[in-house]
Amino acid sequence: MTRTTIALDTRTRDQLKRYGTHGETYDQIIDRLMGEAERHAFYEQVRRIQANHDKIPWLTDDEAWAGLL
C-alpha cells in the first residue's frame, strides 16, 4: 500500500491521539473514525426517511426520493 504524509496542526494531531487506543496507528484511527462517520450518516438518512414516511413517493418520483436522501 502506498503511504502519504498529511500535515496537521499539533492541536489536531493531539486530538487524534486521544481518539486512538494503545498501539493503534494514525491510519487505523482515521479509518475507524471514517467508518463511524459513514455509519452515522447512514442512520441519519434512515431517521429522516422514517420521519417523512408519510411523504415518501413509493417508487414513483425519483426527484422526490433525491430530496429525502
N, C-alpha and C positions, 0 to 999 in steps of 0.2 A: 504494500500500500504506500502510495506517495504521501509524504508529510509536507506541511507548510508551517510558516510562522505567522502568528497573528499578534499584532501589537495591541496591548491592553493597558489602560491606566492601572496603576498599582492598586487603587481602590477596587476596581473591577476584579482584578486578579485575586485580591484578598477575599472578596465576596464569593468568588467562585470556589476558593479553597474551603470556605465554610459549608458549601453545599456538598462537598465530597466526603467520602468515607475513607478510612485508613487504607492506603495502598491504591486508591483509585486515581487514574491519570486524569489530566485535564480533558483529554479526548473522551474518556469514559463518562466524566461528569457532564460534559456538554451533550454528549449523545443521550444520556439518560434524561437530562432536563428537556431536551428537544422532544423526546418520546412522550414525556409527561405533558408538555405543552400541546402536542398533537392530540393526545387523548382528551385533554381538557377542551380543546376547540371542537372536537367531535361531539362530546357530550353537551356542550353549549348549543350546538346545532340541533341535537335531538331535543333538548329542552325548548328551544324556540319553536320547533315543529310541533311538539306536544302542546305548547301554549296556544298555538294557532291551528290546532287540529280541525276546528270547525270551518276554517278558511282555506284548507288545503284543496286545491283543484285536482282531485284524484285523477291522475293520468290524462288530463285533458288540456292543460295550459302550461307549456314549457316556460313561458316568461314569468308566470306567477310562481312556479317552482323555483326559478332562479332567484326571485326576491326572498324566498324563505331560506335558501341555502346561502 
